[in-house]
């Protein structure tokens, strides 16, 4: 019998930490290069975690948190 992970599982916490780090770095890249046409996130990891990144606010919170 396969058990489903609880919403607050260790895996989800780890993914939230990853999303926060990923968002912080994406925000730094946006400030560094000032992409006027938008910032595109691509790659295998982004594609596989997109649903979580849209649902969890860790990515956007870290992206926007630049001390201004």
N, CA, C, O and CB atoms as a CASP TS submission, in Angstrom:
PFRMAT TS
TARGET T0000
AUTHOR 0000-0000-0000
METHOD Language model
MODEL 1
PARENT N/A
ATOM      1  N   UNK     1       0.840  -1.177   0.000  1.00  0.00           N
ATOM      2  CA  UNK     1       0.000   0.000   0.000  1.00  0.00           C
ATOM      3  C   UNK     1       0.891   1.248   0.000  1.00  0.00           C
ATOM      4  O   UNK     1       1.819   1.352   0.801  1.00  0.00           O
ATOM      5  CB  UNK     1      -0.959  -0.006   1.222  1.00  0.00           C
ATOM      6  N   UNK     2       0.608   2.174  -0.885  1.00  0.00           N
ATOM      7  CA  UNK     2       1.374   3.413  -0.995  1.00  0.00           C
ATOM      8  C   UNK     2       0.696   4.485  -0.153  1.00  0.00           C
ATOM      9  O   UNK     2      -0.503   4.731  -0.281  1.00  0.00           O
ATOM     10  CB  UNK     2       1.498   3.871  -2.482  1.00  0.00           C
ATOM     11  N   UNK     3       1.479   5.112   0.704  1.00  0.00           N
ATOM     12  CA  UNK     3       0.952   6.206   1.514  1.00  0.00           C
ATOM     13  C   UNK     3       1.236   7.519   0.813  1.00  0.00           C
ATOM     14  O   UNK     3       2.324   7.725   0.274  1.00  0.00           O
ATOM     15  CB  UNK     3       1.565   6.199   2.936  1.00  0.00           C
ATOM     16  N   UNK     4       0.264   8.395   0.824  1.00  0.00           N
ATOM     17  CA  UNK     4       0.451   9.719   0.225  1.00  0.00           C
ATOM     18  C   UNK     4       1.090  10.642   1.248  1.00  0.00           C
ATOM     19  O   UNK     4       0.806  10.545   2.442  1.00  0.00           O
ATOM     20  CB  UNK     4      -0.900  10.307  -0.277  1.00  0.00           C
ATOM     21  N   UNK     5       1.941  11.525   0.789  1.00  0.00           N
ATOM     22  CA  UNK     5       2.634  12.456   1.679  1.00  0.00           C
ATOM     23  C   UNK     5       1.655  13.464   2.255  1.00  0.00           C
ATOM     24  O   UNK     5       0.730  13.911   1.576  1.00  0.00           O
ATOM     25  CB  UNK     5       3.768  13.181   0.935  1.00  0.00           C
ATOM     26  N   UNK     6       1.867  13.809   3.489  1.00  0.00           N
ATOM     27  CA  UNK     6       1.056  14.832   4.133  1.00  0.00           C
ATOM     28  C   UNK     6       1.425  16.192   3.546  1.00  0.00           C
ATOM     29  O   UNK     6       2.545  16.369   3.067  1.00  0.00           O
ATOM     30  CB  UNK     6       1.258  14.817   5.679  1.00  0.00           C
ATOM     31  N   UNK     7       0.498  17.160   3.574  1.00  0.00           N
ATOM     32  CA  UNK     7       0.802  18.483   3.007  1.00  0.00           C
ATOM     33  C   UNK     7       2.022  19.150   3.641  1.00  0.00           C
ATOM     34  O   UNK     7       2.727  19.904   2.970  1.00  0.00           O
ATOM     35  CB  UNK     7      -0.393  19.388   3.165  1.00  0.00           C
ATOM     36  N   UNK     8       2.279  18.886   4.913  1.00  0.00           N
ATOM     37  CA  UNK     8       3.423  19.500   5.598  1.00  0.00           C
ATOM     38  C   UNK     8       4.595  18.529   5.706  1.00  0.00           C
ATOM     39  O   UNK     8       5.350  18.565   6.678  1.00  0.00           O
ATOM     40  CB  UNK     8       3.012  19.978   6.995  1.00  0.00           C
ATOM     41  N   UNK     9       4.739  17.685   4.732  1.00  0.00           N
ATOM     42  CA  UNK     9       5.787  16.683   4.781  1.00  0.00           C
ATOM     43  C   UNK     9       7.172  17.312   4.632  1.00  0.00           C
ATOM     44  O   UNK     9       7.307  18.462   4.214  1.00  0.00           O
ATOM     45  CB  UNK     9       5.565  15.643   3.695  1.00  0.00           C
ATOM     46  N   UNK    10       8.184  16.544   4.979  1.00  0.00           N
ATOM     47  CA  UNK    10       9.563  17.009   4.868  1.00  0.00           C
ATOM     48  C   UNK    10       9.911  17.356   3.423  1.00  0.00           C
ATOM     49  O   UNK    10      10.652  18.307   3.173  1.00  0.00           O
ATOM     50  CB  UNK    10      10.528  15.948   5.402  1.00  0.00           C
ATOM     51  N   UNK    11       9.382  16.593   2.478  1.00  0.00           N
ATOM     52  CA  UNK    11       9.637  16.875   1.056  1.00  0.00           C
ATOM     53  C   UNK    11       9.066  18.231   0.650  1.00  0.00           C
ATOM     54  O   UNK    11       9.704  18.986  -0.083  1.00  0.00           O
ATOM     55  CB  UNK    11       9.035  15.769   0.173  1.00  0.00           C
ATOM     56  N   UNK    12       7.874  18.529   1.124  1.00  0.00           N
ATOM     57  CA  UNK    12       7.266  19.811   0.775  1.00  0.00           C
ATOM     58  C   UNK    12       8.018  20.969   1.426  1.00  0.00           C
ATOM     59  O   UNK    12       8.136  22.040   0.830  1.00  0.00           O
ATOM     60  CB  UNK    12       5.793  19.834   1.197  1.00  0.00           C
ATOM     61  N   UNK    13       8.520  20.771   2.627  1.00  0.00           N
ATOM     62  CA  UNK    13       9.324  21.799   3.282  1.00  0.00           C
ATOM     63  C   UNK    13      10.616  22.037   2.501  1.00  0.00           C
ATOM     64  O   UNK    13      11.035  23.180   2.317  1.00  0.00           O
ATOM     65  CB  UNK    13       9.640  21.396   4.738  1.00  0.00           C
ATOM     66  N   UNK    14      11.244  20.954   2.046  1.00  0.00           N
ATOM     67  CA  UNK    14      12.476  21.082   1.262  1.00  0.00           C
ATOM     68  C   UNK    14      12.205  21.803  -0.054  1.00  0.00           C
ATOM     69  O   UNK    14      13.005  22.635  -0.483  1.00  0.00           O
ATOM     70  CB  UNK    14      13.091  19.696   0.989  1.00  0.00           C
ATOM     71  N   UNK    15      11.088  21.492  -0.692  1.00  0.00           N
ATOM     72  CA  UNK    15      10.736  22.152  -1.943  1.00  0.00           C
ATOM     73  C   UNK    15      10.444  23.632  -1.720  1.00  0.00           C
ATOM     74  O   UNK    15      10.741  24.459  -2.583  1.00  0.00           O
ATOM     75  CB  UNK    15       9.529  21.467  -2.584  1.00  0.00           C
ATOM     76  N   UNK    16       9.871  23.968  -0.582  1.00  0.00           N
ATOM     77  CA  UNK    16       9.608  25.369  -0.257  1.00  0.00           C
ATOM     78  C   UNK    16      10.920  26.133  -0.052  1.00  0.00           C
ATOM     79  O   UNK    16      11.039  27.285  -0.468  1.00  0.00           O
ATOM     80  CB  UNK    16       8.726  25.473   1.004  1.00  0.00           C
ATOM     81  N   UNK    17      11.900  25.496   0.585  1.00  0.00           N
ATOM     82  CA  UNK    17      13.218  26.123   0.749  1.00  0.00           C
ATOM     83  C   UNK    17      13.875  26.324  -0.614  1.00  0.00           C
ATOM     84  O   UNK    17      14.444  27.381  -0.884  1.00  0.00           O
ATOM     85  CB  UNK    17      14.128  25.261   1.664  1.00  0.00           C
ATOM     86  N   UNK    18      13.792  25.303  -1.472  1.00  0.00           N
ATOM     87  CA  UNK    18      14.333  25.426  -2.827  1.00  0.00           C
ATOM     88  C   UNK    18      13.661  26.571  -3.579  1.00  0.00           C
ATOM     89  O   UNK    18      14.336  27.364  -4.234  1.00  0.00           O
ATOM     90  CB  UNK    18      14.154  24.108  -3.599  1.00  0.00           C
ATOM     91  N   UNK    19      12.328  26.660  -3.486  1.00  0.00           N
ATOM     92  CA  UNK    19      11.586  27.712  -4.190  1.00  0.00           C
ATOM     93  C   UNK    19      12.014  29.091  -3.696  1.00  0.00           C
ATOM     94  O   UNK    19      12.111  30.034  -4.481  1.00  0.00           O
ATOM     95  CB  UNK    19      10.066  27.525  -3.998  1.00  0.00           C
ATOM     96  N   UNK    20      12.264  29.204  -2.412  1.00  0.00           N
ATOM     97  CA  UNK    20      12.709  30.483  -1.849  1.00  0.00           C
ATOM     98  C   UNK    20      14.094  30.866  -2.379  1.00  0.00           C
ATOM     99  O   UNK    20      14.322  32.017  -2.751  1.00  0.00           O
ATOM    100  CB  UNK    20      12.735  30.410  -0.310  1.00  0.00           C
ATOM    101  N   UNK    21      15.006  29.908  -2.412  1.00  0.00           N
ATOM    102  CA  UNK    21      16.353  30.172  -2.941  1.00  0.00           C
ATOM    103  C   UNK    21      16.310  30.495  -4.431  1.00  0.00           C
ATOM    104  O   UNK    21      17.007  31.393  -4.903  1.00  0.00           O
ATOM    105  CB  UNK    21      17.270  28.966  -2.696  1.00  0.00           C
ATOM    106  N   UNK    22      15.490  29.757  -5.157  1.00  0.00           N
ATOM    107  CA  UNK    22      15.344  29.951  -6.597  1.00  0.00           C
ATOM    108  C   UNK    22      14.756  31.336  -6.887  1.00  0.00           C
ATOM    109  O   UNK    22      15.206  32.032  -7.797  1.00  0.00           O
ATOM    110  CB  UNK    22      14.449  28.844  -7.206  1.00  0.00           C
ATOM    111  N   UNK    23      13.751  31.725  -6.108  1.00  0.00           N
ATOM    112  CA  UNK    23      13.133  33.040  -6.282  1.00  0.00           C
ATOM    113  C   UNK    23      14.084  34.172  -5.948  1.00  0.00           C
ATOM    114  O   UNK    23      14.102  35.197  -6.630  1.00  0.00           O
ATOM    115  CB  UNK    23      11.897  33.152  -5.425  1.00  0.00           C
ATOM    116  N   UNK    24      14.881  33.987  -4.892  1.00  0.00           N
ATOM    117  CA  UNK    24      15.847  35.022  -4.515  1.00  0.00           C
ATOM    118  C   UNK    24      16.875  35.221  -5.618  1.00  0.00           C
ATOM    119  O   UNK    24      17.207  36.355  -5.964  1.00  0.00           O
ATOM    120  CB  UNK    24      16.548  34.655  -3.198  1.00  0.00           C
ATOM    121  N   UNK    25      17.375  34.130  -6.167  1.00  0.00           N
ATOM    122  CA  UNK    25      18.376  34.241  -7.239  1.00  0.00           C
ATOM    123  C   UNK    25      17.765  34.808  -8.518  1.00  0.00           C
ATOM    124  O   UNK    25      18.414  35.589  -9.214  1.00  0.00           O
ATOM    125  CB  UNK    25      19.004  32.872  -7.525  1.00  0.00           C
ATOM    126  N   UNK    26      16.532  34.426  -8.836  1.00  0.00           N
ATOM    127  CA  UNK    26      15.865  34.987 -10.014  1.00  0.00           C
ATOM    128  C   UNK    26      15.668  36.495  -9.852  1.00  0.00           C
ATOM    129  O   UNK    26      15.780  37.249 -10.818  1.00  0.00           O
ATOM    130  CB  UNK    26      14.503  34.292 -10.248  1.00  0.00           C
ATOM    131  N   UNK    27      15.375  36.927  -8.624  1.00  0.00           N
ATOM    132  CA  UNK    27      15.241  38.358  -8.356  1.00  0.00           C
ATOM    133  C   UNK    27      16.549  39.103  -8.527  1.00  0.00           C
ATOM    134  O   UNK    27      16.564  40.224  -9.033  1.00  0.00           O
ATOM    135  CB  UNK    27      14.715  38.577  -6.962  1.00  0.00           C
ATOM    136  N   UNK    28      17.646  38.491  -8.109  1.00  0.00           N
ATOM    137  CA  UNK    28      18.967  39.092  -8.288  1.00  0.00           C
ATOM    138  C   UNK    28      19.294  39.222  -9.780  1.00  0.00           C
ATOM    139  O   UNK    28      19.814  40.247 -10.220  1.00  0.00           O
ATOM    140  CB  UNK    28      20.050  38.248  -7.568  1.00  0.00           C
ATOM    141  N   UNK    29      18.986  38.182 -10.546  1.00  0.00           N
ATOM    142  CA  UNK    29      19.227  38.219 -11.994  1.00  0.00           C
ATOM    143  C   UNK    29      18.392  39.322 -12.633  1.00  0.00           C
ATOM    144  O   UNK    29      18.868  40.025 -13.524  1.00  0.00           O
ATOM    145  CB  UNK    29      18.899  36.850 -12.644  1.00  0.00           C
ATOM    146  N   UNK    30      17.143  39.477 -12.179  1.00  0.00           N
ATOM    147  CA  UNK    30      16.285  40.528 -12.728  1.00  0.00           C
ATOM    148  C   UNK    30      16.862  41.913 -12.436  1.00  0.00           C
ATOM    149  O   UNK    30      16.821  42.796 -13.293  1.00  0.00           O
ATOM    150  CB  UNK    30      14.865  40.415 -12.151  1.00  0.00           C
ATOM    151  N   UNK    31      17.394  42.105 -11.242  1.00  0.00           N
ATOM    152  CA  UNK    31      18.006  43.401 -10.923  1.00  0.00           C
ATOM    153  C   UNK    31      19.301  43.624 -11.693  1.00  0.00           C
ATOM    154  O   UNK    31      19.608  44.746 -12.095  1.00  0.00           O
ATOM    155  CB  UNK    31      18.277  43.503  -9.428  1.00  0.00           C
ATOM    156  N   UNK    32      20.041  42.572 -11.891  1.00  0.00           N
ATOM    157  CA  UNK    32      21.334  42.684 -12.570  1.00  0.00           C
ATOM    158  C   UNK    32      21.178  43.015 -14.052  1.00  0.00           C
ATOM    159  O   UNK    32      21.898  43.864 -14.577  1.00  0.00           O
ATOM    160  CB  UNK    32      22.119  41.392 -12.414  1.00  0.00           C
ATOM    161  N   UNK    33      20.246  42.351 -14.722  1.00  0.00           N
ATOM    162  CA  UNK    33      20.117  42.509 -16.174  1.00  0.00           C
ATOM    163  C   UNK    33      18.949  43.388 -16.613  1.00  0.00           C
ATOM    164  O   UNK    33      18.842  43.725 -17.793  1.00  0.00           O
ATOM    165  CB  UNK    33      19.971  41.169 -16.803  1.00  0.00           C
ATOM    166  N   UNK    34      18.074  43.763 -15.685  1.00  0.00           N
ATOM    167  CA  UNK    34      16.902  44.603 -15.981  1.00  0.00           C
ATOM    168  C   UNK    34      16.168  44.141 -17.252  1.00  0.00           C
ATOM    169  O   UNK    34      16.113  44.884 -18.233  1.00  0.00           O
ATOM    170  CB  UNK    34      17.336  46.072 -16.136  1.00  0.00           C
ATOM    171  N   UNK    35      15.610  42.933 -17.243  1.00  0.00           N
ATOM    172  CA  UNK    35      14.951  42.406 -18.447  1.00  0.00           C
ATOM    173  C   UNK    35      13.604  43.100 -18.686  1.00  0.00           C
ATOM    174  O   UNK    35      12.600  42.745 -18.068  1.00  0.00           O
ATOM    175  CB  UNK    35      14.745  40.880 -18.322  1.00  0.00           C
ATOM    176  N   UNK    36      13.590  44.081 -19.578  1.00  0.00           N
ATOM    177  CA  UNK    36      12.385  44.864 -19.824  1.00  0.00           C
ATOM    178  C   UNK    36      11.275  44.047 -20.482  1.00  0.00           C
ATOM    179  O   UNK    36      10.100  44.391 -20.355  1.00  0.00           O
ATOM    180  CB  UNK    36      12.717  46.054 -20.689  1.00  0.00           C
ATOM    181  N   UNK    37      11.630  42.978 -21.178  1.00  0.00           N
ATOM    182  CA  UNK    37      10.626  42.130 -21.821  1.00  0.00           C
ATOM    183  C   UNK    37      10.147  40.988 -20.941  1.00  0.00           C
ATOM    184  O   UNK    37       9.319  40.187 -21.374  1.00  0.00           O
ATOM    185  CB  UNK    37      11.177  41.572 -23.093  1.00  0.00           C
ATOM    186  N   UNK    38      10.642  40.897 -19.732  1.00  0.00           N
ATOM    187  CA  UNK    38      10.242  39.835 -18.819  1.00  0.00           C
ATOM    188  C   UNK    38      11.392  38.892 -18.540  1.00  0.00           C
ATOM    189  O   UNK    38      12.397  38.886 -19.251  1.00  0.00           O
ATOM    190  CB  UNK    38       9.063  39.065 -19.383  1.00  0.00           C
ATOM    191  N   UNK    39      11.236  38.112 -17.515  1.00  0.00           N
ATOM    192  CA  UNK    39      12.240  37.134 -17.121  1.00  0.00           C
ATOM    193  C   UNK    39      11.646  35.750 -17.345  1.00  0.00           C
ATOM    194  O   UNK    39      10.593  35.427 -16.795  1.00  0.00           O
ATOM    195  CB  UNK    39      12.685  37.333 -15.628  1.00  0.00           C
ATOM    196  N   UNK    40      12.309  34.942 -18.142  1.00  0.00           N
ATOM    197  CA  UNK    40      11.824  33.609 -18.463  1.00  0.00           C
ATOM    198  C   UNK    40      12.570  32.569 -17.645  1.00  0.00           C
ATOM    199  O   UNK    40      13.800  32.527 -17.650  1.00  0.00           O
ATOM    200  CB  UNK    40      11.974  33.322 -19.961  1.00  0.00           C
ATOM    201  N   UNK    41      11.823  31.737 -16.947  1.00  0.00           N
ATOM    202  CA  UNK    41      12.406  30.636 -16.190  1.00  0.00           C
ATOM    203  C   UNK    41      12.234  29.373 -17.015  1.00  0.00           C
ATOM    204  O   UNK    41      11.113  28.994 -17.352  1.00  0.00           O
ATOM    205  CB  UNK    41      11.744  30.490 -14.775  1.00  0.00           C
ATOM    206  N   UNK    42      13.333  28.728 -17.338  1.00  0.00           N
ATOM    207  CA  UNK    42      13.261  27.539 -18.180  1.00  0.00           C
ATOM    208  C   UNK    42      14.051  26.407 -17.534  1.00  0.00           C
ATOM    209  O   UNK    42      14.749  26.600 -16.538  1.00  0.00           O
ATOM    210  CB  UNK    42      13.796  27.836 -19.600  1.00  0.00           C
ATOM    211  N   UNK    43      13.927  25.258 -18.107  1.00  0.00           N
ATOM    212  CA  UNK    43      14.706  24.120 -17.649  1.00  0.00           C
ATOM    213  C   UNK    43      13.849  23.023 -17.065  1.00  0.00           C
ATOM    214  O   UNK    43      12.655  23.205 -16.827  1.00  0.00           O
ATOM    215  CB  UNK    43      15.708  24.560 -16.639  1.00  0.00           C
ATOM    216  N   UNK    44      14.464  21.896 -16.840  1.00  0.00           N
ATOM    217  CA  UNK    44      13.757  20.728 -16.346  1.00  0.00           C
ATOM    218  C   UNK    44      13.210  20.899 -14.943  1.00  0.00           C
ATOM    219  O   UNK    44      12.083  20.495 -14.658  1.00  0.00           O
ATOM    220  CB  UNK    44      14.656  19.552 -16.382  1.00  0.00           C
ATOM    221  N   UNK    45      14.003  21.497 -14.063  1.00  0.00           N
ATOM    222  CA  UNK    45      13.557  21.671 -12.684  1.00  0.00           C
ATOM    223  C   UNK    45      12.363  22.619 -12.628  1.00  0.00           C
ATOM    224  O   UNK    45      11.392  22.360 -11.918  1.00  0.00           O
ATOM    225  CB  UNK    45      14.705  22.202 -11.804  1.00  0.00           C
ATOM    226  N   UNK    46      12.435  23.697 -13.364  1.00  0.00           N
ATOM    227  CA  UNK    46      11.332  24.657 -13.380  1.00  0.00           C
ATOM    228  C   UNK    46      10.064  24.010 -13.917  1.00  0.00           C
ATOM    229  O   UNK    46       8.984  24.202 -13.359  1.00  0.00           O
ATOM    230  CB  UNK    46      11.697  25.886 -14.223  1.00  0.00           C
ATOM    231  N   UNK    47      10.186  23.257 -14.982  1.00  0.00           N
ATOM    232  CA  UNK    47       9.025  22.598 -15.568  1.00  0.00           C
ATOM    233  C   UNK    47       8.375  21.592 -14.634  1.00  0.00           C
ATOM    234  O   UNK    47       7.151  21.464 -14.594  1.00  0.00           O
ATOM    235  CB  UNK    47       9.419  21.913 -16.838  1.00  0.00           C
ATOM    236  N   UNK    48       9.202  20.882 -13.886  1.00  0.00           N
ATOM    237  CA  UNK    48       8.679  19.854 -12.996  1.00  0.00           C
ATOM    238  C   UNK    48       8.133  20.432 -11.686  1.00  0.00           C
ATOM    239  O   UNK    48       7.326  19.780 -11.022  1.00  0.00           O
ATOM    240  CB  UNK    48       9.762  18.842 -12.696  1.00  0.00           C
ATOM    241  N   UNK    49       8.548  21.618 -11.309  1.00  0.00           N
ATOM    242  CA  UNK    49       8.090  22.220 -10.053  1.00  0.00           C
ATOM    243  C   UNK    49       7.153  23.404 -10.268  1.00  0.00           C
ATOM    244  O   UNK    49       6.787  24.073  -9.302  1.00  0.00           O
ATOM    245  CB  UNK    49       9.279  22.665  -9.236  1.00  0.00           C
ATOM    246  N   UNK    50       6.760  23.675 -11.494  1.00  0.00           N
ATOM    247  CA  UNK    50       5.951  24.857 -11.795  1.00  0.00           C
ATOM    248  C   UNK    50       4.650  24.893 -10.999  1.00  0.00           C
ATOM    249  O   UNK    50       4.259  25.951 -10.505  1.00  0.00           O
ATOM    250  CB  UNK    50       5.640  24.906 -13.276  1.00  0.00           C
ATOM    251  N   UNK    51       3.984  23.767 -10.870  1.00  0.00           N
ATOM    252  CA  UNK    51       2.729  23.734 -10.118  1.00  0.00           C
ATOM    253  C   UNK    51       2.961  24.164  -8.664  1.00  0.00           C
ATOM    254  O   UNK    51       2.177  24.931  -8.105  1.00  0.00           O
ATOM    255  CB  UNK    51       2.106  22.317 -10.166  1.00  0.00           C
ATOM    256  N   UNK    52       4.024  23.673  -8.070  1.00  0.00           N
ATOM    257  CA  UNK    52       4.337  24.054  -6.688  1.00  0.00           C
ATOM    258  C   UNK    52       4.736  25.520  -6.608  1.00  0.00           C
ATOM    259  O   UNK    52       4.321  26.221  -5.685  1.00  0.00           O
ATOM    260  CB  UNK    52       5.463  23.172  -6.125  1.00  0.00           C
ATOM    261  N   UNK    53       5.529  25.992  -7.554  1.00  0.00           N
ATOM    262  CA  UNK    53       5.972  27.391  -7.541  1.00  0.00           C
ATOM    263  C   UNK    53       4.789  28.347  -7.653  1.00  0.00           C
ATOM    264  O   UNK    53       4.810  29.428  -7.064  1.00  0.00           O
ATOM    265  CB  UNK    53       6.962  27.649  -8.683  1.00  0.00           C
ATOM    266  N   UNK    54       3.768  27.964  -8.398  1.00  0.00           N
ATOM    267  CA  UNK    54       2.587  28.810  -8.543  1.00  0.00           C
ATOM    268  C   UNK    54       1.703  28.750  -7.294  1.00  0.00           C
ATOM    269  O   UNK    54       1.050  29.734  -6.944  1.00  0.00           O
ATOM    270  CB  UNK    54       1.783  28.389  -9.778  1.00  0.00           C
ATOM    271  N   UNK    55       1.684  27.612  -6.634  1.00  0.00           N
ATOM    272  CA  UNK    55       0.819  27.415  -5.464  1.00  0.00           C
ATOM    273  C   UNK    55       1.449  27.996  -4.196  1.00  0.00           C
ATOM    274  O   UNK    55       0.761  28.624  -3.391  1.00  0.00           O
ATOM    275  CB  UNK    55       0.527  25.920  -5.265  1.00  0.00           C
ATOM    276  N   UNK    56       2.734  27.790  -4.023  1.00  0.00           N
ATOM    277  CA  UNK    56       3.445  28.246  -2.824  1.00  0.00           C
ATOM    278  C   UNK    56       3.946  29.672  -3.067  1.00  0.00           C
ATOM    279  O   UNK    56       4.361  30.003  -4.177  1.00  0.00           O
ATOM    280  CB  UNK    56       4.639  27.283  -2.470  1.00  0.00           C
ATOM    281  N   UNK    57       3.907  30.501  -2.046  1.00  0.00           N
ATOM    282  CA  UNK    57       4.310  31.903  -2.211  1.00  0.00           C
ATOM    283  C   UNK    57       5.782  32.145  -1.935  1.00  0.00           C
ATOM    284  O   UNK    57       6.248  33.280  -2.032  1.00  0.00           O
ATOM    285  CB  UNK    57       3.494  32.776  -1.309  1.00  0.00           C
ATOM    286  N   UNK    58       6.523  31.100  -1.592  1.00  0.00           N
ATOM    287  CA  UNK    58       7.944  31.268  -1.237  1.00  0.00           C
ATOM    288  C   UNK    58       8.744  31.844  -2.400  1.00  0.00           C
ATOM    289  O   UNK    58       9.606  32.696  -2.186  1.00  0.00           O
ATOM    290  CB  UNK    58       8.551  29.923  -0.806  1.00  0.00           C
ATOM    291  N   UNK    59       8.474  31.396  -3.633  1.00  0.00           N
ATOM    292  CA  UNK    59       9.219  31.873  -4.795  1.00  0.00           C
ATOM    293  C   UNK    59       9.008  33.367  -5.001  1.00  0.00           C
ATOM    294  O   UNK    59       9.979  34.119  -5.075  1.00  0.00           O
ATOM    295  CB  UNK    59       8.802  31.103  -6.050  1.00  0.00           C
ATOM    296  N   UNK    60       7.763  33.809  -5.096  1.00  0.00           N
ATOM    297  CA  UNK    60       7.491  35.224  -5.367  1.00  0.00           C
ATOM    298  C   UNK    60       7.864  36.121  -4.196  1.00  0.00           C
ATOM    299  O   UNK    60       8.318  37.247  -4.401  1.00  0.00           O
ATOM    300  CB  UNK    60       6.027  35.416  -5.703  1.00  0.00           C
ATOM    301  N   UNK    61       7.680  35.640  -2.977  1.00  0.00           N
ATOM    302  CA  UNK    61       8.083  36.436  -1.816  1.00  0.00           C
ATOM    303  C   UNK    61       9.587  36.700  -1.854  1.00  0.00           C
ATOM    304  O   UNK    61      10.028  37.828  -1.631  1.00  0.00           O
ATOM    305  CB  UNK    61       7.695  35.718  -0.500  1.00  0.00           C
ATOM    306  N   UNK    62      10.370  35.667  -2.135  1.00  0.00           N
ATOM    307  CA  UNK    62      11.833  35.817  -2.209  1.00  0.00           C
ATOM    308  C   UNK    62      12.238  36.640  -3.416  1.00  0.00           C
ATOM    309  O   UNK    62      13.184  37.424  -3.340  1.00  0.00           O
ATOM    310  CB  UNK    62      12.515  34.445  -2.264  1.00  0.00           C
ATOM    311  N   UNK    63      11.535  36.474  -4.535  1.00  0.00           N
ATOM    312  CA  UNK    63      11.826  37.236  -5.746  1.00  0.00           C
ATOM    313  C   UNK    63      11.668  38.733  -5.494  1.00  0.00           C
ATOM    314  O   UNK    63      12.497  39.533  -5.927  1.00  0.00           O
ATOM    315  CB  UNK    63      10.910  36.792  -6.895  1.00  0.00           C
ATOM    316  N   UNK    64      10.603  39.102  -4.795  1.00  0.00           N
ATOM    317  CA  UNK    64      10.287  40.511  -4.558  1.00  0.00           C
ATOM    318  C   UNK    64      11.008  41.119  -3.368  1.00  0.00           C
ATOM    319  O   UNK    64      11.083  42.344  -3.269  1.00  0.00           O
ATOM    320  CB  UNK    64       8.825  40.665  -4.364  1.00  0.00           C
ATOM    321  N   UNK    65      11.537  40.313  -2.468  1.00  0.00           N
ATOM    322  CA  UNK    65      12.157  40.818  -1.244  1.00  0.00           C
ATOM    323  C   UNK    65      13.599  41.246  -1.520  1.00  0.00           C
ATOM    324  O   UNK    65      14.536  40.461  -1.375  1.00  0.00           O
ATOM    325  CB  UNK    65      12.117  39.746  -0.131  1.00  0.00           C
ATOM    326  N   UNK    66      13.752  42.495  -1.915  1.00  0.00           N
ATOM    327  CA  UNK    66      15.080  43.020  -2.226  1.00  0.00           C
ATOM    328  C   UNK    66      15.429  44.236  -1.399  1.00  0.00           C
ATOM    329  O   UNK    66      16.300  45.016  -1.784  1.00  0.00           O
ATOM    330  CB  UNK    66      15.173  43.364  -3.684  1.00  0.00           C
ATOM    331  N   UNK    67      14.765  44.413  -0.264  1.00  0.00           N
ATOM    332  CA  UNK    67      15.126  45.475   0.669  1.00  0.00           C
ATOM    333  C   UNK    67      14.734  46.871   0.243  1.00  0.00           C
ATOM    334  O   UNK    67      15.283  47.839   0.770  1.00  0.00           O
ATOM    335  CB  UNK    67      16.566  45.446   0.894  1.00  0.00           C
ATOM    336  N   UNK    68      13.824  47.014  -0.674  1.00  0.00           N
ATOM    337  CA  UNK    68      13.413  48.355  -1.108  1.00  0.00           C
ATOM    338  C   UNK    68      12.186  48.809  -0.354  1.00  0.00           C
ATOM    339  O   UNK    68      11.694  49.914  -0.585  1.00  0.00           O
ATOM    340  CB  UNK    68      13.138  48.380  -2.612  1.00  0.00           C
TER
END
